Amino acid sequence: MRVLRLHVNGDCAEVAAPEHWTLLEVLRYKLGLTGSKQGCDKGDCGACTVLIDGVPTLACLSLAATVEGKQITTIEGLVPAHRAAGGEGVDPVQNAFDKTGALQCGFCQPGMILSAKALLAKNPNPSLKEIQESLAGNLCRCTGYTQIYEAVVLAAKGDLA
Amino acid sequence: MLRLPKFEVKNPATVEEAVAMMMEIHGEARFLAGGTDLNPNMKHGLFTPERIVALGGIEEMFGVGFDESGNARIGAMVTLAQVEQHPDLRRAFPALCQAAKLVSSPQLRNMGTLGGNVMLDTRCQWYNQTYFWRNALGYCLKKDGSKCHVIEGGSKCVAAASNDTAPALMTLNAELEFATTSGRVRMPLADLWQADGIWNKKIPHTDLLVALHVPKPAAGSRGAYGKLRDRGSIDFPLFGIAVRLDFAADGSISDAALCAVALQARPWPLKKAAELLIGTHPGQASFNDAVEKVAMLAAKQCRPMPNIPGDHEYRHLMVPVYTRRTLHAAAAGEGPVHHI
């Protein structure tokens, strides 16, 4: 066991966890943050994508004991951050996914949204190719991706009324 | 759900501390860089170390720098995404940056490191499976068993080197800086490999790759990387080939290097094929003729085995195709080459 001090969604969480646990396991089974999904659990599907210091990272392949001191953002952190910045409702990228119907089962959506957030933070007006490349590590078995790309385009335009 | 085996995690601050932590226990210990290869392998029960020495806190292993002569030093912990996007590296070593760009997915390039990609474990479709799967098969030569499922009766493991950046670094004559218990050792990357899929390196896993040194390219040098894969992302190479072309003042090729990967246990330099290009002029018939000869010779020398996913006969048919396309891309200063 190790006592970890993790910075998750703007809060500092002190949590005791076995040293061999992944960040995903700590998020889901110690902190109750089940938005990050446990899919393939070996780096193929992207469903566990979180942002570590703003960079899309797979929580299933990150040891919790190696991410102390870094800023971790999960899907649960988007709405509080959006509202803390003066926004209303949900995060604009989440809103765009809703507006375009960019999900069916929804399992890949947290990872997709976080990959999209990181892209738009770096490049507010991406081309379709850039969107496709940025989401190339997130697999969706339902939608065929088209509406997911449309959601990112819509979020970039900001035309969400 | 795939669980990691129980281990303790050490977080050293210096290279020397890391090497000492590796050696001070009797059981197995492993260095952890980006974790994109070791962690899935541990989840499959392929490694069950008692200790993980995590390298993320060692400052010396980060950063990219050039000396006054233009030789590059790339820290082993520099991520593949950083290599791909580094403007000076892109200018100097296009094949390396193209190879880094084609590794796996964006998330794995954000995590995976250049040092980790060089030190990647070999891969085989009979090996990179869960413990349950391998147990049902009776295991294999590389791990826990004594039978090779690729070559009937084979006594030597043929698991394939699958690291995209290694062939590019081979064409660039890169050198590796290791920290060992007896001090620092520098060796050409070309001398690292041995043709044994179980462990395809001549150094023990307890030696720590600290940095990669890539000599300044010749003026006007060009390069490209070609990668055959099923999908446009995530996949390991089904065949990969790196090319470097140096040019004389008259525009003819003064030196060339080719290196292939995803065939057998080690990256495979194609020295005789590269020699056919010397003296030819890109844009003229001499180069096009030489490219055809090189493509045919590469097809003779590169014999993909049924050791990794993808039909090996199809992979063999793609050897001349990717060799040809990658040579033309390098000559034109373009690339990377991939069909999706």
Interface residues (C-beta under 8 A of the other chain):
Chain A: R2 P18 E19 H20 W21 T22 Q38 D41 K42 G43 D44 G46 T49 V55 P56 T57 L58 C60 L61 S62 L63 A65 T66 S115 E133 S134 A136 G137 L139
Chain B: M1 L2 L4 P5 K6 F7 E8 V9 N11 L32 G35 T36 N39 P40 K43 H44 I52 A54 G56 S104 S105 P106 Q107 L108 N110 M111 G232 S233 I234
